[in-house]
Amino acid sequence: MKSPILAAMLFALTCQGNLPVKPNESPAVVYENNGVLHVATATGRSLHVIQTTLKIGSFAISPDAETVIFAPLTARPDQYGGPLYLLRNSGKPELVTHGTYYNKSRRPPEIYSDPDFAPDGKRVVFSIHSQPTGDLVEASGPFAILELETKKVTILADTLHVPGEAWGVGFASSAFWSPDGRKILLNFEDGSALTDPEGKGLENLSPLFKGDDWSSSLGWIGSQCVVYVTGKDYIDARQQPARFLNLKTHATGALNSLLGLAPEQVTNLVTISGAIRVRRRGRDLLVESSAGQWTIPNTGKGTRIQILPRPSSEIPESCR
């Protein structure tokens, strides 16, 4: 079944001359390139193009593929984000952030980035940055939840007091809602944590990640396993095969062993969901699954990508 927001873009699809959509194909991968969203199947077949008067930067698309929330793509490569806009089937962006939510002063203005939808599609978690540019201390800030129906924004309280951060709050990077909706996986500048949707009970995961000092989480495999990388620094971690942490047992292991893959198939990993994974290959992104592989050119400020929810049958039983 085609979603309204994607069906509304069929004219753009026709003009760009994409191949006809087969009845049994569904959206699986959504990626941004130069401010435009592209919706594709698991095999890379282009289904739709989503384009607005604003160029789309960091974004999230709802599990039913009917709603997009995004921060506009900025001209400055060192800018962390901007206001958040909601794009429904009308195709007209709606401004949904009306801060200030965290800064005591409006100078410089705080900005927002890296949204992620709850599985129910009714809430969005996102990052707050104290200012658009600057180092990790100057642009530090908490995570917050946006209720889409009321537009109410609530800061996740425990992310205001991050253990080990000299200023109390860390640099809120990316967040990933667990498939069961019970937990949110958070990335700060050099580590990861778990919290619940109320922002209570922050749990630092970094000590559980076996590896070097620098670590970052990449998302979920099911609702019980966290995918992560470690290394001496960001660059080194990218070059290491990804690992997983089982939250039930606290056991860690090589992700390729869990999935029955070669180590190079989970090296330079960007994101993963079920049997679909995305990793860097040179400047481009390589999308791989049991259906084959295809490449996304990585242009502009860096292509952003999201894999839509996958069937539970693609998840190892120990991680469901």
N, C-alpha and C positions, 0 to 999 in steps of 0.2 A: 504493500500500500504506500503510495507516495504521500509525503508529508506536505502540508500547505505551503510552508516557507520554501521548500524546494520546488514544488510545482509552480510557484509564483515566478521562478526564475527560468522557466522553460524558453521564453523568448531569447534570453541571452544564450541559452544552450543551443537553440536552433541557429542563431547567428554565427556561433563559433564552429558549427559543423561537426559536432561530436557524433559518435556512432549511436544508432538507435538503442534504447534501453530494452533489455530482455525482461519479460514479465516476472521471472523468478529471481532477478538480481535486486539486491538491496544495498543501501549505503553501508559502508564498513569503515572507510578512512576519509577524514576531512582534513585538508591542509590549506595553509595560507601561503600565498606567494604574491609579493608586491601589493599587498593590501586587498587581495581578492581571495575568497574561499572557493576551494574546489572539492566537490563531493565525488567519491569514487567507490567502486566495489572492491572486494578483496583482491581481485585480479588486476586492478588498476584501470578498469573501464570507467571513463568519466560519465557521471550521471547528470550533474548540475553545476552551475557556477553561481556563487552568491556575491554580489557586488553592490555597494551602496555609494552614496555621495561622500561618505567618509571612508578612507582607507582603513581596513581592518588590521589591527596588530595582534597582541595576545588575545586569545579568544577561547570560548568553550561552547560546544553545541549540546543541547539537551539530549538525553537518551532516546527520545522519540524523534529526534532530528527536526523538531519544529521551531525551536527557539535558539537564537545565538546571542551570547553576551560577549562584548569585546571592548577593549581599549583601542583608540585609534592608533594607527601606525604613525610614528613621529619621524620627522626629518633628521633629528639628532640621534646618532648611534648610541650616545651615552645616556639617553633619557629612558627612565624605567617604565613609564606607562602614561596614563592620563585619566580622564573621567571614564566611567563605564556606561556603555549604551546597550540597550536591549533591541533585538531585531526579531520581530515576529513575522507572520505571513503577509503583513501589509507592505513589507519591504522598506519602511521608513524607520530609521533609528530613533529610539526613545532614550533620552538621558535619564539614568536611574540613580546616579550618585549625586548627592547635594551636600557634600561635606562642608565643613571640616568635622571629621569623626574622632581624630586622634590628636592632631596638632593643637596646642593651645593658642597658637597664633596662625593667621592665614598667610604669613609671609615667612618663608616661601610657601606656596600652596602644596598641600599633600596630593599625591596621585595614587592610582590604583592599577593593578595588573594581575595576570595569571589566574583568571577565574576558573572554577571547576564546579559543575553541577552535582547536586545530590542525586542519587538514583531515582528519587520520586519526581525530579524535575521542578520542584517548588522552591528550592533554595540554592544559593550559590556561595561558595567560599572564595575569598580573594585576598590579595596582599595589599597592605597599605604601606606607602613610602612617605617619609616625612617631607621629602622634597623631590622634584623631578630628576635631579642629577646630584652628583657628589659621591663620596666614598661610602663604604658599607655602614659606617657609624652615622654619617650625616643623613643618609637616606634610610636609616633603620625605621622599622614600624611593625605593628602587629598584623595578625590575620583577622578577618571579619566575615560575618554571614549576612547576606542579603536575602530577605524574604520577598519573593517576586510579586506576590499578590498585594502586599501592603507597602512595599519598597522600604521597609524598615531595615536599618543596618545595625547590627550588634557586634561589638568587638569581642573576640574570643579572649576572655579575661586572662587565662593562663599564658597567653602569648605576649602579655604585657610584662611578664616577669620570667624571662627565660634563664634558667640556671646556667652560670658560667659566662654570661654576657655582662660586661662591666657597666653598661648603661641600663641593664634590666631588660630591655627589649632588644631583640636581634633583628637582623635584616630579613624580613619575611620574603621568602622566595616563592616556590611553588607549593601547591597543596593538591592532594588527591583524595577524593572521597571513596571510602571502601564500597564495594559492590552491594553489601548488605545495609549500608547507610549508617552503621553504628560508630565508625571511627573515621577520623581525618588524619591522613599522613602529611606531615609538614616538613618542608625544607627550610633551613636557615642558611647562613653563609657557608658553614662547614660541617653541618650535621643535620640529623633528622629527629623528629619526635612524633608521638601520637597524642591525639586528644579526642574528646567526644564532641558532638555538634553543639554542646553547651559551653565548650571551652574549659572543661574541668578535667583535672587529673592528667596534666601534661606528663608524658613519659618519654624521657630521652632514650632514643634507640641506639645512638652512636656507640655506647659501650658494648652493645650486643653485636655490632657489626665487626667481624673479625678481619683485620687488615691494618692499613696505615692510619695516620691521624685524620686525614681528610676523607670525608664520606658524603654521599648524597643518595637519596632514594629516587627511584625512577617510576614508582607506581606499585600496583597490586597485581598478584596472580591469585585470583579468588579473593576471599575476604580474610584469609588467614596467613598469606605469605606476602612479604614485602620484598620487592626487587631493589637492589642497591649496588653501588660501586664504591670502592675505596682506592686510595692511592696517596702518594706524597703530597699531591696538590690536584687541582682540577684537571690539568692537562694529563697528568699521569693516570688519574682515575679513568679518564675516557679510554685509555689504551688497554685497560684491564678487562678481562671477561667479567660480566655481571654475576652477582651472587644473589642468594635469597635468604631471608630469615623467616622461619616458621614461628608465628606469634604464640601458638599453642605450646610448643616444646622448647622454644628458643634455640632450636638447632639451626645452624647455617650450613650452606653448601654451595657448590657451583651450580649456577642456573642451567648451564648446558647439560649437566648430568640429570637434573630434575626433568628437563624437557626432551632428553634424548638427542641433543644437538652437539655439533663440534664447538670447541671453545671460540673459534673465530666468528661463529654465527651469533654470539651474544657479546662480542667486543665492539666498542664504540656504540653501544646501545643507547637509543634516545627514549623509546617508549615501547611498551609491550602490553598486550591484552589477549588472553586466550592463546590461539595459535598464530596470531599476527604480531609481528615485531618490526620495529623500524630502527635502523642503525646508520651511522654516518659511513659514507664511502667517498673519500676525498672531500670535495665541497658539497656533494649531493647527499640525498637521503635514499637509502635502499629499503623498500618495503618487501618483507618476505613472509610467506605463509605456505601451507601445504599446497595451495593452488598455484604457486610460482612466485616470481619476484618481478618488481618494476621499480623504476627510478624516478625521483622527484628532483628537479633542478633546484638547488639552494641558492637563491638570489636575494638581493636587497639586504635587509638586516638579519637574515637567517629565517629559513622556513619553519613555521610552527605547525604542529600536526597533532591530531587526536584520533584515536581508534574508538569507534562506537562499541557499546557493550557486546560481548561475544557470548555464545551459548556455554552453559556450565559444562557441557561435555568436553569442551576444549581445555578445561582446567584440571590439573592433576588432583586426584581425590584428596590427597593430604593437605591441599591448600583451599579446598572449598569451604 
